[in-house]
Amino acid sequence: MNFSAVVLGVVYGAWYGLMACLFSDIVMRIRDMRWKEEENQTGLFLLGFGAMAERSDRRKYLLVIIVSSLIYAALFIYLSSTHLELRDCLFLFVLVSYGLMVSLIDIKRHLILLSFNLVGAILGILFGIWRGALWMSVLGGGINLLVMFVFYWLGKKVGYFSRKAEDGTPMGFGDVLYSGVLGLFLGFPQSYLGIMIGSIVGIIFIGGELVRAVVTKTKRRAIPFAPAFTIGAIAVTLFSLGM
């Protein structure tokens, strides 16, 4: 094991986790100052899509920092122990960094920023051009977007299985856009496999929440789907790189 890679990963991960926590708090403060709940639809569109969560306990900062440190320690060990091309190393690093930030904010605030989706789309297209497979990236993003929009539409119809849920749909439109962004990163056909894995992980999340709601006899909460989609994208990427 490369000790320097572990140290660098832990230090960078701790800093990154702290920045994600601070950024999510800034998002909440901006939202509190400019509009209440979802009354201002223009403001909601500019900031992002999805229901906002309550302010989280600051003691959770430590958990976020620990998880981020472990993820980057594992990433740096992997990158230092393999002989990947610079393009592949950069791609994996950017994908993990982008996906982790989106996932942490989605977990803490149940929100995927529209601006983050736009930045991710640009990055995905740039990597598609760099790999010489721009049209495969566009195709992957388009297919993911279409497939997840169908699930989003069905979710609105079933109302998260009953109207007793705190949120009427299991996923928000920001999740749909995020799945398309990851499709741009992966390109077709890897994008399809990634979204399938992510959907399976998301179904597991929903199942766990349903069980929690039954056991505690409380309303079902909104599910952060960004972590599930991110897990699927990273898993496919590692497999394609020959992990």
N, C-alpha and C positions, 0 to 999 in steps of 0.2 A: 504494500500500500504506500502511495506517495504521500508522506506526511505533510509536505509543503502544500500539496493540493487540498488536503483536508483543512488545514489552517486557513488557507485563502478562501476556500468555499464557505467555511463557517463564518468568517469575518464578513465576507461579501453578502452572504445570506442574511446575517443579522442586520446589516445596514439596509438591505433591500426590503426585508420584512417590516422594519421600522418605517421606511419611506411609504410603504403600501398602507400602513395603519394611519399615518399622518395625512396622506392624500385622501383616504376615505373619510376622515374627519373634516377635511376642508370641503369635500363634496357635500357633506351633510350641512355644514354651516352656510354654504352658498345657497343650498336649497331652502334652508330655514329663513334666510333673509329675503328671498325673492318670491317665494310662493308657498302656499299651504296645501299639503296633500297633493292632489292631482287636479286642482281647480284651474290652474293656468296651463292649458294644454300646449301653448307655444313654448313656455319655459320648460315643460316636460320634454318636448321634442328636442330642444337645444341641448339639454343636459343629458338626456338618455331615455331609455325605456325601462319600465318595470316598477314594481312597488318598492318603496323605501322601507328599510327595516328601522327599528328603534335604535337609539344610540347604544352601542355595545359597551360592556364593562371594560374599562381600561386594563383590567387584569388579564384580559384575553390577548393583550399586546404580546405578553411573554410567550404564549402558545404560538402565535403567528410567527414570531421571531425564531423560535426553536424549529418549527416546521420548515421555514424558509432556509434556515442554516443547514438542516439535514438534506434538503433537496439540492442545494448548491454544492454541498460537500460531495454528495453522490455524483453530481454532474461533473465536477472538476476531476474527481477520481476517474470517471469514465473517459473524459476527454484526454487526460494525461496518460491513460493506459492503452489507448488505441492509436492507430495510425491513419486517422481520417484526414481527408483533404481540408484545406483551410475553409473552403466553401461549406463543407458539411459541418465542420465545427461551429462556424459562425451561424449557420442555419439553426442548429440544435440549440445553441445558446440564446439566440433571439426568440425562438419559439417558446422555450422554457420561461424566459424572462417576461415575455409578453403575456403568455398564458397564465403565469403565476400571478401577475399583477391584476389581470382581469378577474381571475378566480377569487383572489383574496377580497377584492372589493365587492364582488357578487355575494360572497359568503357573509360579509359584514353588513352590507347595505341592500342586498337584493336588487342590485342595479348594475347594468352594463352600459357604460357611457357610450353615446353615439360617437363622440370624438375618438374614443379608443378603437371602435370598430373601423372608423375611417383610416386611422393610422395603421391598424393591422392590415386593412385591405391594400394600402399602398406598399407596405412591407412585403406582403404576399405576392403582389404583382412584380415587385422588383426582384425577388428571389426567382420568380418564374422566368423573368427575362434573363437573369444570370445563369440559370440552368438551361436556357435555350428551349424552354417548354412553356411559353407564355399561354398558348391556347389550351394546354392541358390544365394549367392553373385556373384559367377562366372557366373551363368546363367543370372542374372540380368544385369551384366556388358556386357556380350556378346550380349544379345538381344538389349540393348540400342545402342551398338556400331553398330550393323548391321542395325537397323532401321534408325539411323541418318546418316549412310554412304549412304544409299539409297537416303535420302533427299539431302545430300551433292552432290551426283552425279547428281541428277535431277536439283539441283540449278546451277551447272556448265553448264548443257545443255541449260537451259532457259536463262542463262546470266543475272540473277536478273531482268528478264522481259524485258530488252533491253540493248544494249551496251552503253547506255548513263550513266550507273551507274559508280561511281568511282571505285567500286570493282565489279569484274565480277560475284561473287557468293554471296548469302545472308549470308552464313556462311563459315567459314574456317575449315580446317581439325582439328585444335585444338579444335574447338567446338565439333566435332565428338568424339574425344578422351575424352573430358571432360564429355560428356554425358555417356560414358562407365564407367568412374571413379565414377560418381554419382550412376550408376547402381550397382557398387560393394558395395557402402555404403548402399544402400537401400535393395538390394537383391530382388529376384523375389517373388511375382508379384508386390510389391510396386514400383520397379524400372520402370515398364511399365507405371503405373499410374503417377509417377513423371515426366517421359519424355513427357507424353501426356499433362499434365498441363503446363510444360515448353514450349512445342511447341505452345500451344494456346497463352501463354503470348508472345512468340517470334513472332507469326503472328500479334499480336496486335502492337508490336514494328515496324514490317515491314509496317503495315498499316499506322501508325503514320508518319513514314519516307516518305512513298509515298505521303501522304497528304502534308507534309512539302515541299517536292521537287516540287510538282505541284504549291503550293501557292507561293513559293519563286522563282520558275523557275530556279532551280539549279539542279546539279547532285545529284543522290541518294547516300547517304553515306553508308559505311559498318555498319552493325548492330551488336552490342555486344550481343551475345546470351548467354554468361555465366550467366548474371543476371537472364534471363528468366529460364534457367535450374535450377539455384540455388533456385529460388522462388518455382519451382515445387517440388524439393527435400525436402525443408524445410516444405512446406505445407503438403506433404504426411507424413513426420515424425511427425509433430504435431498432425495430424489426427490419426495416429497409436498409439500415446502416450495418446490419449484420451483428446485432448485439448477441 
